[in-house]
Amino acid sequence: MKTLLRKIDRFLLPPTEEMRFAPYVWLVYLSIFFTSLYHYNRFEYGYWYSAIGVAFFLALYFHGYWSSARQVKWDIFGIAIIGSLLGLVTPGASVFFVYAGAFCCRLGSPKKAALALIFLCAWIAILSYFFSLSTFFYIPAIIFTLMIGGVNIFQVEMDKKRQELILTKQEIKALAKTAERERIARDLHDLIGHTFSVITLKAELANKLVEKDIERAKKEIVELENISRDALKQVREVVTGYRTSDLNTELAHAKYVLESNDINFKYQFEEVLMSDTVNKELAIILKELVTNILKHAQANKVNASISQNQDSVVMSLTDDGKGFSPKPTNGFGLKGIEERIEKLAGKVSLQSDNGSQFTITVPSGVKQ
């Protein structure tokens, strides 16, 4: 039973939908419509019309969670049409306009969302005037459409601000790492430049003394060896703690790059145990996948998740773009990615349905 419910859930809602149970909870407000239909039905076949209308509404409702900012307007329009037609049957159909208003926040910008809400309210007013609909229809429809729609718009903008703050913190960390790398580069330049100058002078002196004073030449060679060992020690001290690009840094970079190109990017990075090698390789793979999405996918939304599955690390990247044909010649660089994963003794799953999904599973490289 649980497996069946899980399959139905995956069919109805995208895997990255936040607050996963909320879309089902919101459907409880349909009880307003059914209660109104029971007490006030203006047509003989009103129950049949309502059943058909609710079926179409549910299809549009769940489709709205999969839609991009460009597509969701048609879901809003369809729900508003259903509300208009069923509004002639019973006043409780006003609830459909509230659902339409709730989806306006997904239109991509506060301005578009606000204009859509105004249009919905104007539509309700015109519809009520021409068909002399009850105040029990248009007053709740206008008030709650504006209220729920406005709250959702505000919430979405607050979430964006929160994500921007998180991104800013991550960028600061990334900049701090860059500054540390530049410091290391300067230190290495100063250290190696000085050390090699001394080594060169000692080597030249030893070469000259080999024929004249063998004992002193041996002494110079011993000093040369000591200088080399000391230089190696200093180099190791300078680079202690230095790391190449990791997943945290690459996720922050992906967020910046995708958002700069008007592509919404969300990710979940659970606490994962993995070796530095796995971390570095997954960061490189993530960078390549993001580059491919920018070049080829024509996506509006991208979602990434990195989680632990026993002794393996699972990285998933999904987008709502045009999908792909999994051939090495199509410009996606899939062959190179697969070769990296094979080196880690991992596996990759590629799907192209309503966009594309890459799921990569590799051993964590850490003994648990």
DAPE-V698154 format. One line per field, one symbol per residue. psi: psi as a letter, one per 20 degrees, with the letter a starting at -180 (. if undefined). A space follows every 10 residues. Layout:
psi->???
//
This chain:
psi->ghgghhgggh hhqqhjpqmh ighhhhihii hgghghhhhn oiqhkhhggg ggghghghgh ghhhiiqrhh hhhhgggghh gghggihigq hiihhhhggg hhihijihqh gggghhgggg hhggggghgh jlqqhighgh ggghgggggg gggggghhhg gghhgggggh hggghhgghh hhggggghgg ghggghgggg ggggghhhig hgnhghghgh hghgghgggh ggghghhgjp ipqaprgggh gggggggghh kkoppqqpnr oppqrhgggg ghgggggggg ggghhhhlqh pppqpprpnd kqpppppqrk bjaromqhij iikhghghgg hhhjkaqqpp qnolbqppop pqqhjpp.
//
